[in-house]
Amino acid sequence: MKALIAQSYGPVDQLVVAELPKPDPAPGQILIRLRAAALNPLDVKLATGVMKDIMPVRHPFVLGLDAAGTVEAVGDGVTRFRPGDEVIAFTHPVGGAVAEYALALDGPEVVARPQALSPVAAAALPVAAMTAANIVELADPAPDSTMLVVGATGGVGSFVVQLAAQAGVRVLATAQPDEVDYVRGLGAAEAIDYTAADTVEETLRAQPGGVDVVVDLINAGPGLAATAAAVRPGGRLVSPAGGPPAFERDVTAAYAHIEASEGLLQRLVDRAADGGLAVEIGATYPFTEAQQAVADFVGKHTRGKVVVTF
């Protein structure tokens, strides 16, 4: 089979499409013939070696964690699915998704794809939507509370804005000028043009004293201290990247992760299929242009998700 691989840790311009053996599903595994795979920042971090001390990978490393496709074969003990079924999967840790075939573990990481969701929209859901759900859970916002979402137009951010707004939160979302209507359509009460003004200053102008929660999807480590200044004393900052446990003015921190807990992916898929969760696709690329898809994903601002199709 053909797959997009990193032969070693290095920049994304070293990624290649290579021929690899088609995998066989072990007990408890599902082999999926891909129809679509979405890209995530974690894919790039794993391929380039940014995460090698925390999440080392074996080479050749196949990129991709989000898959939508058709069940090709199942391993012993798998009874929920059979060949021919259309599925959505989070493939970590057994298989990379930017390939003609990928493995996934039978369990909450794999759910049936509803007909209402195209393979492209389906592939965009697992990592981004599950991360967003975990972020909102960690934020634990009360109805009528306030939340600033930094990075609101990206894959994770678009889901955070929707989930928080649907929970009754007043969301302030960063956006470029041509994305104001988009974030308002997601449920944001106010858009902050980060290209024209300081995000923290604009937040404090709109919400004197600070917001209850900042969700920062852009900065990491010491860089989070800057956006923590937009949080009220006693409030919280939530990020999917690492950073300090607390900040000045009694601002605590919580760090999100991807967790395919029982039923979570299914609930998110159901909401998307019913129209209650919008899935924004910023760009699609055929598999023959997979290397370019990653290069553009790293180098360009894209609204929503980037998806590779097969």
C-alpha positions in Angstrom: 0.0 0.0 0.0 1.0 3.6 -0.4 1.4 5.8 2.7 2.7 9.3 3.6 5.7 8.7 5.8 8.5 10.3 7.7 11.6 8.2 7.3 13.2 9.9 10.2 12.7 13.0 12.4 13.0 16.1 10.3 11.2 19.0 8.6 7.9 18.3 6.7 9.6 18.8 3.3 11.3 15.5 3.9 8.0 13.6 4.0 7.5 11.1 1.1 4.8 8.8 -0.3 6.3 5.3 0.0 5.2 1.7 -0.6 4.6 -0.2 2.7 3.2 -3.7 3.3 -0.5 -3.8 3.7 -1.1 -4.5 7.4 -3.1 -7.4 8.7 -5.5 -6.8 11.7 -4.4 -8.5 14.9 -7.0 -9.6 17.5 -9.1 -6.6 18.5 -8.1 -4.6 15.5 -9.9 -3.3 12.4 -8.3 -2.7 9.0 -9.8 0.3 7.2 -9.5 1.1 3.5 -9.3 4.9 3.6 -11.6 7.3 1.9 -10.5 10.4 3.8 -8.0 11.4 6.5 -7.7 14.7 8.3 -4.5 16.5 9.4 -3.8 17.7 12.9 -0.9 19.7 14.5 0.0 16.6 16.5 0.7 14.8 13.2 3.4 17.4 12.4 4.8 17.3 15.9 5.2 13.5 15.8 6.8 13.5 12.4 9.2 16.3 13.0 10.3 15.0 16.5 8.9 17.9 18.6 7.2 15.3 20.7 9.9 12.6 20.6 10.7 12.8 24.3 7.0 12.4 25.2 5.6 10.4 22.3 8.4 8.7 20.4 7.5 7.0 17.1 9.0 4.2 15.1 10.2 4.8 11.5 9.0 4.7 8.9 6.2 6.7 10.6 2.9 7.0 8.8 1.2 10.3 9.4 -2.5 10.7 10.4 -4.8 10.0 13.3 -8.2 10.7 11.8 -9.7 8.2 9.4 -12.9 7.7 7.5 -13.3 4.6 5.3 -14.6 1.2 4.7 -13.8 -1.9 6.8 -11.5 -4.1 4.8 -11.0 -6.9 7.4 -11.3 -7.5 11.2 -9.2 -9.3 13.7 -10.3 -12.1 16.0 -12.8 -10.9 18.6 -14.2 -8.0 16.6 -17.9 -8.4 16.4 -19.2 -4.8 16.1 -18.0 -4.4 12.5 -17.6 -6.5 9.4 -16.1 -5.9 6.0 -17.9 -3.3 4.0 -19.1 -1.2 6.9 -18.4 2.6 6.7 -16.6 3.8 9.8 -14.9 6.8 11.5 -11.8 6.1 13.5 -9.1 7.6 15.7 -6.2 5.4 14.7 -3.6 6.1 17.4 -1.6 4.1 18.5 -1.8 1.3 16.0 -2.0 2.9 12.5 -1.3 6.1 10.5 -4.3 7.3 8.5 -2.7 9.1 5.6 -2.4 5.8 3.8 -4.4 3.5 1.6 -5.1 1.3 4.6 -4.9 1.9 8.3 -5.5 -0.1 11.5 -7.6 1.0 14.4 -8.4 -0.6 17.8 -11.9 -1.9 18.2 -13.5 0.2 20.9 -14.7 3.8 21.5 -12.1 4.9 18.9 -14.2 3.5 16.0 -17.8 4.3 15.2 -20.1 3.8 12.3 -20.3 6.6 9.8 -23.8 8.0 9.4 -25.0 8.5 5.8 -25.6 12.2 6.7 -21.8 12.7 7.1 -19.6 12.6 4.1 -16.2 10.8 4.5 -14.5 14.2 4.3 -16.6 15.7 7.2 -16.4 12.4 9.1 -12.6 12.3 9.0 -12.5 15.9 10.3 -14.1 14.9 13.6 -12.2 12.5 15.9 -9.1 14.4 17.1 -10.4 18.0 16.9 -13.9 17.3 18.2 -12.8 15.0 21.1 -10.0 17.5 22.1 -12.6 20.4 22.0 -15.0 18.4 24.2 -12.2 17.7 26.7 -11.3 21.4 26.7 -14.8 22.5 27.4 -15.1 19.8 30.2 -11.9 21.1 31.8 -13.0 24.7 31.5 -16.2 23.7 33.3 -18.0 26.9 32.4 -21.2 27.9 34.1 -24.1 29.1 31.9 -23.7 32.9 31.3 -20.0 32.7 32.1 -17.5 34.2 29.6 -14.8 32.5 27.6 -12.1 33.8 25.2 -11.1 31.3 22.5 -7.7 32.1 21.0 -7.4 30.2 17.7 -11.2 30.0 17.3 -11.2 29.4 13.5 -9.0 26.3 13.5 -10.2 22.7 13.7 -10.3 22.5 17.5 -11.3 26.1 18.0 -14.4 25.9 15.8 -15.7 23.0 17.9 -14.8 24.7 21.2 -16.8 27.8 20.2 -19.8 25.7 19.3 -19.7 23.4 22.3 -19.2 26.3 24.7 -21.9 28.5 23.1 -24.4 25.7 23.1 -23.7 25.3 26.8 -24.8 28.9 27.4 -21.4 30.5 27.5 -20.7 34.0 26.2 -17.8 33.3 23.8 -15.3 35.9 22.6 -13.4 34.5 19.6 -10.3 35.6 17.8 -10.7 36.0 14.0 -9.3 37.7 11.0 -11.6 40.4 9.5 -13.0 38.1 6.9 -13.8 35.5 9.5 -16.0 37.6 11.8 -19.3 36.3 10.3 -17.9 32.8 10.5 -17.2 32.8 14.2 -20.5 34.5 14.9 -22.2 31.8 13.0 -20.5 29.2 15.2 -22.1 31.0 18.3 -19.5 33.5 19.3 -21.0 36.6 20.9 -18.1 38.8 19.9 -15.2 38.5 17.4 -11.8 40.0 18.2 -9.6 41.0 15.2 -6.2 39.8 16.4 -4.5 41.3 13.3 -5.5 44.8 14.2 -5.4 45.0 18.0 -3.9 43.2 21.0 -6.2 40.3 21.9 -5.8 40.7 25.7 -6.5 44.5 25.5 -9.6 44.0 23.3 -10.8 41.3 25.6 -10.5 43.4 28.7 -12.2 46.3 26.9 -15.1 44.0 26.1 -15.1 42.3 29.4 -13.6 44.6 32.1 -12.0 42.6 34.9 -11.3 39.6 32.6 -13.2 36.6 31.3 -13.9 33.5 33.4 -11.9 31.2 31.1 -9.3 31.6 28.3 -8.9 28.7 25.9 -5.6 29.2 24.2 -5.1 26.9 21.2 -2.1 28.9 19.8 0.5 29.4 22.5 2.3 27.0 24.7 4.7 27.0 27.7 5.7 30.5 28.9 3.8 32.0 26.0 0.5 31.2 27.8 1.2 33.8 30.4 0.4 36.6 28.0 -3.2 35.4 27.3 -3.6 34.4 31.0 -3.7 38.2 31.6 -7.2 38.2 30.0 -8.6 35.9 32.8 -10.2 37.3 35.9 -8.7 36.5 39.3 -9.9 33.1 40.3 -10.5 32.1 36.6 -8.9 29.4 34.5 -6.8 29.0 31.4 -7.2 25.8 29.3 -4.8 24.7 26.6 -4.0 21.5 24.7 -0.3 22.3 25.0 1.9 22.1 28.1 2.6 25.0 30.4 2.9 26.2 34.0 0.4 24.9 36.6 -0.8 28.4 37.5 -0.4 32.1 36.7 -0.4 35.4 38.4 -3.6 36.8 40.0 -4.8 33.4 41.0 -5.4 32.0 37.5 -5.2 28.2 37.4 -4.3 26.1 34.3 -5.7 22.9 32.9 -4.2 21.0 30.0 -6.4 19.0 27.7 -5.6 15.8 25.8 -7.3 13.5 23.3 -9.3 10.9 25.1 -11.6 8.5 23.3 -13.7 7.8 26.3 -16.7 5.5 26.1 -19.4 7.1 24.0 -17.7 10.5 23.4 -16.8 10.1 19.7 -20.3 8.6 19.1 -22.0 11.5 20.7 -20.0 14.0 18.7 -20.6 12.1 15.4 -24.4 12.0 16.2 -24.4 15.8 16.8 -22.6 16.4 13.6 -24.9 14.1 11.6 -28.0 15.8 13.1 -26.7 19.3 12.2 -26.0 20.3 15.7 -22.2 20.5 15.2 -20.9 22.2 12.1 -17.8 20.7 10.5 -15.7 23.3 8.6 -13.5 22.0 5.8 -10.9 24.5 4.9 -9.2 22.5 2.1 -9.1 19.0 0.6 -6.3 17.4 -1.3 -6.1 14.1 -3.2 -3.7 11.6 -1.8 -1.4 12.2 -4.7 -0.8 15.7 -3.2 -0.5 14.6 0.4 3.0 16.1 0.8 1.6 19.5 -0.4 -1.3 19.2 2.0 1.0 18.9 4.9 3.2 21.8 3.7 0.2 24.0 3.3 -1.2 22.9 6.6 2.0 24.1 8.3 2.6 27.2 6.2 -0.8 28.7 5.6 -3.7 29.9 7.7 -6.6 27.6 7.1 -10.1 27.9 8.5 -11.4 24.6 9.9 -9.8 21.2 8.8 -7.5 20.1 6.1 -8.5 16.7 4.7 -6.7 14.2 2.3 -9.0 12.2 0.1 -8.5 8.8 -1.5 
